[in-house]
Amino acid sequence: MRFVYFFLGLLILFIVGFLISTDKKKIKYRYIIQVLVIEIILALFLFRSSVGVKIISGIAAVFNALMGYAATGANFVFGGMVQEGGFSFFISVLLPIVFISALIGILQYLRVLPVVTSAIGWILSKVNGMGRLESFNAVSSLLLGQSENFIAYKKILGQISKRRMYTMAATAMSTVSLSIVGSYMQIIEPQYVVSALVLNMFSTFVVLLLINPYEHHEELSFEAMESSSRKKQSFFEMLSEYIIDGFKVAIIVGAMLIGFIALISMLNDIFLHIFGINFQNLLGYVFYPFAWLLNIPSGQILSAAGIMATKIVSNEFVAMTYLHQHLQDFTPHTVAVISVFLVSFANFGSIGIIVGAVQGLNKEKGNMVASFGLKMVLGATMVSFLSALITGLII
């Protein structure tokens, strides 16, 4: 039965993608099928093979160790605020972002990340039928984050076409930053976080090849891009900058959580008193068909769909928190597909973050990104749905 749901979901995704495609005649079906097959094989490897499970466990163990080191610093400053045996979301989940951000800064400074990004991007460009820039961007978005990523393209932003700009912005929204992966693992199962990182990258290629096809001519100067990402700083100046940036991210995410969870709680009460149904269940009816296509048991569809919708209208942290609170209400299959769906920046708030990041570097391109903001969310949501669909097929 899972194959029926998978092919039905895939068919609907392809129909929607074809209808909104910017150039139906340029869709490269061979590459779409090729990337999709590779993605399914990777999913089988990650979820079903003993080697894949060990790799995921190893990556999770590394992040758990890093979170432990981060906790040492956080507890030194804020430890007295938490009673022994207690739990603070801010201290345990958000503050470790500061430490992970510092590590990313060090790897960037030592030129480790740029080398890894270039190598993986080159390999991906050979199998996805897309340009080197698009493949490079898919990796750098994951390593650097959706806003910081565009700094690497500062000197060539003015040369980038509208179609290419959409691809880059939608890719940034479809992934997550490595700096907050450890924080996700404190809320949902690490294996789903790691798997989603891989699946989303390939799902992004499938969706963008379908909805935004174009010829990928390499007319841009990669030397200019490389030089634009280099900023002459001393090691400790760089380290201080990344630490401060990490703390800013933690504060911003914390503020978003406070605001969104409070608003959703208020809306739940208002809708319950006026309409007899809470706000999240109402959103659940909107996403009900998509949750059904993920082969979620009938008694869990509405709640699962509500969590999926919450992610789109607020952010992934808010939705993950609700999922964590209701784990006992869901089967392992439901938890798996929802978890993978949640691991991305696909939400309305990300439009402002990406537009602001690009506008700060190039006003014209920033306005261009703003013009297709809603289509960006739609494309990124399709990516999350495809990754969840493949997860549902395998698990």
N, C-alpha and C positions, 0 to 999 in steps of 0.2 A: 504493500500500500504506500510505503514511503516514496517509491519511485513515481507513483501516480501524482502525489502531491508535488514532488520535485519538478517533474516535467510540466505540470500545470502552472506552477509558480514561475518557472523559467519561460514558458510560453507567454504568460501575461506580462512579465518583465520585458521581454523582447518586443511585444506588441506596443507597450507604452513607449519604450525606447525608440522604436521605429517611427511612431507617430510624432514624437517631439524632436526627431533627428534633424540637424541643421542642413544635411545634404545626403539624402537617402541613396543617391547614386554612387557615393564614394564610400559607402560602408564596406569594410573589408571582412567579409564573413569568414574567410579562411583563418585569419588571425584571431578573430573572436572565438571560433571553435577551438583553435590551437591553444589559446591562453586558458580557456575554460577547462579543457582536458587536463592541462598541466595543474590547474588549481585543484581539481578534484583528486588528482593523484597525490598532490601535496597534502590535502585534507586527510586522505586515507593514511598517508605516512605519519602525519602528526597525531591522529586520533586512534588509529588501529594498530600500527606496528610497534613492537617493543622498543626499537631504536628511537622512533619518533617520540614516544612517551618518555623515554629516558632523556632525550634532548630537552623536551619541554620542562621536565622535572629539574634538570640541571640549570636551565635558565632561570626558573622560578627560585631555585636555591640561591643563585647568585643575587637576585633581587632581594630575597629575604635577608641575606647577609648584609647587603647595602642598606636596607631599611633598618637593620639592627644598629649599624654604625650611625645612621642618621638619628636614630632614637637617642643615642648617647649624647649628641649635641643638643637635641631638643629638650631632653630631660634635665640637662645641666641648667638651661635657661628657664624652662617652664615646668619642670617636674613637680615642684611643690604645689602646683595648681590642681594636680590630679591625685585623688586619694589612692592608696595602695590597692591594687586589684581593679581599679576603675579604668575607664576608657574615655579618651578625648579625641574626637574626630580631627580637630585642628592639629593637635600635637602628634597623633599617631599616623594620620593619613596625609595631611597637607604639608606640614613642616618638612618632612623628608624630601619634598620637591627641591628645597634649598640645596641639600647635599648632592642630589642627582644632577642638578643644574651645574654645580661646581665641577663635577666629574666630566660632564659633557664639555664644559669650557676647557678643561685640561686636555681632553682628547682632540678638541678642535685646535687648540694652540699648538699641540705637537704634530698636527697635520695627519693624525690617524683617521679621523672621521672623513675629511675630504678624500683621502685615498680610498677608503672603504666605499664611500658614496659613488665615486667615479667608477670603481671596478664593478660594483653591483649594477649601477646604471647602464654600463656598457653591455653587460651580460643580458640584462632585461631587454635592451633595445634590439637584440638579435632575435628575440622570440615573440615580442608583442606587436611588431609591425608599426611601432611608433618611433618618433625621433629620439635622438640621444638626449636632447634637452628634457623632453617629457619623462623619459626613464630616469634621468638624473634627478629631476624634481620629485619623482615619486619616493625616492630613497631619502633625499635631503629633507623633505617634509616630515618624514617619520623621525629622523635623527634630530632635527632642529626645532620642529614645531611650526604651526601654521602662520604665525606672524614673523618670527625671526628668520624663517626660511627665505623670504623674499629679499633680505639684505644681500644674499649671495648673488642676486640678479640685478643689483642696483644699476650697473653700467649698461645693461642691455635691455632694460625694461622698455625703453623708448622704441626699440626695434621689434618688439613682440606683437604679433598680430592679435586681433580680437579672438579668433578661434583658439589660438595657442594660450592666450591669457585665461580663457575659460577653463581649458584643460588644467593649467597650473593651479588656479584658484580652487577648482572643484576637487583636485587631488589633495590639496592642503586640507580641505574640509573633510575628506573621506578617510584620513589617517588620524593618528594621535601623536603627540610628542613623547619621545622616549623619556623625557624628564618626569612625566606623571604616570608612567606605566607601573612603577612600584606602588604608587598610591592606589591604582585600580586593584592591584593584587591584594590589598588589605580589605577589599569589599567583596569582590567576586573571585571565583576560582582562577588561579594563575594560568592553568592550562588553556582556558578560554581566552584570556588576555593575549597570551603569546600566539595562539592560533589565529586570533582575529587580526593581529598585526600582519601576518603573512597573507591570509586570505583577502583582506581588504586591499592590499597592494594589487593583487591580480584581478580582483573584482572591479577595481578602479579602471584598469586597462579595458576589461570587457565592456563596461558601461560607457566609457568615453569613446571607444572605437565605434560604438553603436549610435550614441546621441550627438557626438561632436566629431565626425570624421573629416579629415583634410589631409593634404599631402604634406609630409614632414620633411621639408627641405632644410638642411643644416646650414643656413646662411648666417647664423649668429656666431659671434666671436666668443669661444669658450675661454680664451686667454683673458679677455676683459672680465668675464664672469669670475674667474679664479682670482684675479687681482682685486676685484671689488669686494671679495669676501675676506681679504686680508687687511687687517687694521694694525698698524704698528703700535704695539703696546708692550709694556713690560709684563712679565708673567704674573706678578701680584696685582697689577692694575687690571689685567684680564680676569683673574680669579675673583677679585672684589666685585667686578661688574657682573659676572655670572651669578655670584652668590646673592647680590642685591636683586637681580632680575628674577631669580628663583623665589626669593621671599615675596616679591611683588606678585608673582603668579599665585603663590599660596594665599596671599591676602585677597586677591581678586576672586579666586575660586571660592574662598570662604564667604566673601560678601555675596557672591551670586547664590550660593547655597542658602544663606540666611534669607535673602530676598525671595527667591523662587519657592522654597519650601513653605515660607510664611504665606505667600500669595496663594499657593495651591491649597494650603490648609483653609485659608479664608474662603476661596472659591468653592471648595468642597462643601463647607457649611452653608454658604449662600444658595448654591444649587440644590442642596439636599432639602433646605427649608422651602424653597420656591417651587422646584420641579420634582422633588422626591427622589432625585438621583444625584450623586456627587459628581463633581467636575471631571475627575479622572475616569469614572465609568462612562461618562458622556464621550470623552476622548477615545475611550476604549471601543465604542461602537464605530467610530470613524476608522480605526485601524483593525477592526474585527476581521475583515476579509483577508488582510495580510497575515494576521496571526493564524488564521485558519489554514492558509496556504503553507505555513511552516509546520503543519501536522501536529499542532498543539491540541491536547485532549479538550473536548468540548466544554467541560466544566471549568477549565482554566483559561479559555480563550479571552474572555472579557478582561480579566485582571491582567493577563500578559499584554494584551493590546493597549491597555491603559498605561502600563509602564513604558511600552515602546513609544506611545504618543507623547508621554511626559518628557522623554528624552529630546524629541524634536522641538517642543515648545519651550523647554527650559534648557537643560544640558545633561550630559551623560552621568555626571556625579549624582545629580538629584535622582535620576532614574535608577542608578545602581544602588543607591541607598534604599529606595522602595523595594527593589528586588531582594536585597539582603534581608530586609525586615519580613519578607513573605516567602522565604525559601521553603518553609515547611508546607506551603500551599501548592507547590509545583513538583512535577515529576523531574527526574534528572534530564530527560530530553528537553523539557520546557526551559529549564534553567540554562542548558547549554545554548540553545538557539537565541534566547533573549540576551544572554551574556555577550555572545558574539555580536549581536545586533547593536548593543549599547557601546561597544568599543570603537567610537569614532567621534569626530567633532561635528557631525551632521545635525545642526540645529540652527534656529533663526538668529541666535546671538552671535554665531560665528560669522554671519554676513558682515556685521559691524567690525569685528576683529580683523578680518581679512581686508575689507575695504580700507580701514584705518591704516593697516600696515602698508598696503600698496600706495595709498594716497600720500603717506608720509615720505615716500621715495619718489613718486611720480604722480602728480595730481591728475593728469589726463588718463593714465591707466587705472587710477583709483576710481574715477568716475565711470570708466568702462566696466570695471568689476561690479560696481554698484548696480549698473543697468541690468545685469543678469543674476542678481542676488538670489531671487526665488528659484531660478532654474538650477543654481548651484546647490541649493538645499535639496531639490528634487533629485538631482544626479547623485549627490552624496548619500541620500537616503536609499536610492536604488542599489548603491554599492553595499550598504549595510544589509539590505534585504537579501541580496545575492549571496553574501558571505554566510548569513544565517540559514539560507535555503540549503546551501551545500553542507553546512554543519548538520542540519536536520536529516539530510540524506545519509550521512556517514554514521551519526550517533543513533 
